[in-house]
Amino acid sequence: MKLKAAKVPTRRAFADRLVEYGEIDPELIVFDADIGYSTYTHLFGDKYPERYFNMGIQELNAVDTAAGMAAEGRTVLMASYGVFLTMRAVEAIRSFVCYQNLNVKFLSSHGGLTPGIDGVTHQATEDMAAMTTIPNMKVLAPADTESARRSVDVSMQTPGPCFVRLMRDPLFDIYGPDEQFQMGGSKVVREGQDITIATYGDMLFQALEAAETLAATGIEAEVLDLYSMKPVDYAAVRKSVKKTGRLLVPEDHQKRNGLGYELAAYCLREYPVPFDHMGLEDTFAESGDYYKILDKYGLSAAHIVERAQNLIK
Amino acid sequence: MQPHKDTQKFNERVELLKSKAKEVRHHIVDMVYTAKSGHIGGSMSAADIMTALYFDILNIDPNKPRWADRDRMILSKGHVCPVLYTCLALRGYFPVETLKTLRQFGSILQGHPISKTPGVDVSSGSLGHGFGQSIGIALEGKYMKKDYSVYVVLGNGEIQEGLIWEAASAADKYKLDNLVAIVDDNRMQNDGFTDGIMPMDPIDKKFEAFNWEVMKIDGHNMAEVLATIEKAKAFKGKPVCIVANTIKGKGVGLMENEQRFHGKPPTDEEFQIALKEIRGEV
């Protein structure tokens, strides 16, 4: 698997496609909360000023206002950082966007530990737990430029609310422009028969790097990109673990109530296999370089290699 | 001297609303008593305002609850839905007998308003969020050039929520002059008098500071209520906040300014006394 350095972060890739989508859907409205130059929604605002509302630093009211507009039959994209959307504005998302099943889509930047240097207040390490738990919400977590771009189309074309987890910094690219994505879909990014590594977002690259290292020791890992966090592609997981007989889930998130919990429950119910799970161990991280933090908190490729080897032993 | 024809017509509207408000209060007491649950005090304080809206001001059609050009009405202090449900039933959105099912299993009349109930524009009840949504609805109306007015009823306790002031500043930024907020200022909240819990006075000055046009009224003087809402509707250039001085439990002596009637139903005896008083039999 050849990883190419990405030119732009996924937040930018999403925002670029959003500008294009403004033409596809001339009724689309975009809201931001004073970080339009960080979420890049200002690009939409520059092109369609009459359809861009900067609500200032008030995420809670911004989501309610978006809900009010969506209640009038409109599709609204609301952009902010993951931690602010999923913590400060969570009640508006739950009780007014999701309960009313409105067409509000969320561009959620700074997912997981990707805003390492910003510190814990800006790291969204409980966002997947909060969003996947709310009825009617769909959740996407694209890993690269192309899948982030396509997340705009997938979220807009799926009725009801949708949350898209994006990253702060450019990482890598794996998908070409012809790749198809869908709600509830997944990708086998690397085939193998010894162990399944299922993950999403930025951790996909750590998993792929780990898989290369494992291959050098004779272990062939299958790597799944579960970019659709909710609904999850259980069938793909089942197919893979049926082949490999082992499942490892690394994620840039708290271990509790993340993808690992979801897949462990699924496998226990449907197809039990030896299982391990990596994420934040009920702890906050800290400020610093993203890669150094990943390593310190046990989420780098080297740690995935070690845990995979232990699972195979 | 004969009163002016317009004055005479206005007075007739006021008299009609006053008698309708009695009917509304009767149903509020009856439905909360029947349900053995519900918020009676704040429903009674908002009863005159809500009656004026639903039986005079609002441009709505009960046969077409989602008609695109209708006026919007959001009860942000959603816990006082007994007054909302009563108005909707009496306007014909659903049968009056449905009021007896308030808060019961399978009822369309949920504990707090939801948008699935005919006539309810958006869900509300977690305080502040109705106001936030009303900003979006007014934005849609103003910037997409739709010709409707948006009314939102707030509680004096509710405005303690920080969200209220986020929404108030957004309404100022976008000069939402199609939006009229009415604060049902009954001086009380769940745990007692607002002055003791978390004082919010001066409410009028606070909204003025957020660049709203503010009008103050006696929320139980129907002529004042009606005339002021009409004035607010016509006001251009800014959103309008009407601060309505009201009495919690208004209309039933034993309930007025009684903390117990924020969220508790009357006893059998209180129920009988209340109905007699509303009917004017005592």
Interface residues (C-beta under 8 A of the other chain):
Chain A: E50 F53 M55 G56 Q58 L60 N61 V63 D64 T65 A66 A67 G68 M69 A70 A71 E72 R74 V76 E91 A92 S95 F96 Y99 Q100
Chain B: I114 S115 D121 V122 S123 S126 G128 H129 F131 G132 Q133 S134 I135 G136 I137 A138 L139 E140 Y143 G162 L163 E166 A167 S169 A170 K173 Y174
